[in-house]
Amino acid sequence: MVKVTYAQDRVVRIEGRLEGGILPELSVLGGAGWTIELSGVVSIDDRAREFLHRKRAEGCRLVGASMYIAQLLEERHP
């Protein structure tokens, strides 16, 4: 289960398991100027990882990730 909270100033807080099924809801996020707060994320699947890679490349800031999630984000899969 995942909880998504849209805060002020273009900040999105995500808590729980970030999986591909929630990504359509997050497609409203633009690029530069948005911040995705990941401190409450406990796991991500491959689709979510690629989504976060794309958002970071578009200029989104990814903040607050645990060491585990940060390591997953550093890994690239074909």
C-alpha positions as CSV (number, residue, x, y, z in Angstrom):
1,M,0.0,0.0,0.0
2,V,1.2,3.5,-0.7
3,K,0.1,6.9,0.5
4,V,0.8,10.0,-1.7
5,T,0.4,13.5,-0.2
6,Y,0.7,16.6,-2.3
7,A,2.1,19.4,-0.1
8,Q,2.5,23.0,-0.8
9,D,5.4,24.3,-2.9
10,R,5.4,21.4,-5.4
11,V,6.4,18.8,-2.8
12,V,5.0,15.2,-3.0
13,R,5.5,12.9,-0.1
14,I,5.3,9.2,-0.8
15,E,5.0,6.6,2.0
16,G,4.9,2.8,1.8
17,R,5.6,0.5,-1.2
18,L,6.1,2.5,-4.4
19,E,5.0,0.2,-7.2
20,G,4.2,0.6,-10.9
21,G,0.4,0.6,-10.3
22,I,0.5,4.1,-8.6
23,L,2.6,5.7,-11.4
24,P,-0.4,7.0,-13.4
25,E,-1.4,9.1,-10.4
26,L,2.1,10.5,-10.2
27,S,2.3,11.4,-13.9
28,V,1.0,14.9,-13.0
29,L,4.5,15.7,-11.6
30,G,6.5,18.0,-13.8
31,G,10.2,18.2,-13.9
32,A,12.3,21.0,-12.5
33,G,10.9,22.6,-9.4
34,W,9.2,19.5,-8.0
35,T,10.5,17.7,-4.9
36,I,9.7,14.0,-4.2
37,E,10.0,13.2,-0.5
38,L,10.9,9.5,-0.2
39,S,11.6,9.2,3.6
40,G,8.5,7.0,4.1
41,V,9.1,4.7,1.1
42,V,10.0,1.2,2.2
43,S,10.4,-0.5,-1.2
44,I,10.2,0.2,-4.9
45,D,9.7,-2.1,-7.9
46,D,11.5,-1.9,-11.2
47,R,8.9,0.3,-12.8
48,A,8.9,2.8,-9.9
49,R,12.7,2.9,-10.0
50,E,12.7,3.8,-13.7
51,F,10.0,6.4,-13.1
52,L,12.1,8.0,-10.4
53,H,15.2,7.9,-12.7
54,R,13.2,9.7,-15.3
55,K,11.8,12.3,-12.9
56,R,15.4,13.0,-11.6
57,A,16.6,13.4,-15.2
58,E,13.8,15.8,-15.8
59,G,14.9,18.0,-12.9
60,C,12.9,16.7,-9.9
61,R,14.7,16.6,-6.6
62,L,14.5,13.2,-4.8
63,V,15.0,13.7,-1.1
64,G,14.9,11.8,2.1
65,A,15.4,8.3,0.7
66,S,16.7,5.7,3.2
67,M,20.1,4.1,2.5
68,Y,18.3,1.1,1.1
69,I,16.1,3.1,-1.4
70,A,19.1,5.3,-2.3
71,Q,21.1,2.2,-3.2
72,L,18.2,0.8,-5.3
73,L,18.1,4.1,-7.1
74,E,21.8,4.0,-7.9
75,E,21.4,0.5,-9.5
76,R,20.5,0.4,-13.2
77,H,18.8,-2.6,-14.7
78,P,18.5,-3.3,-18.5
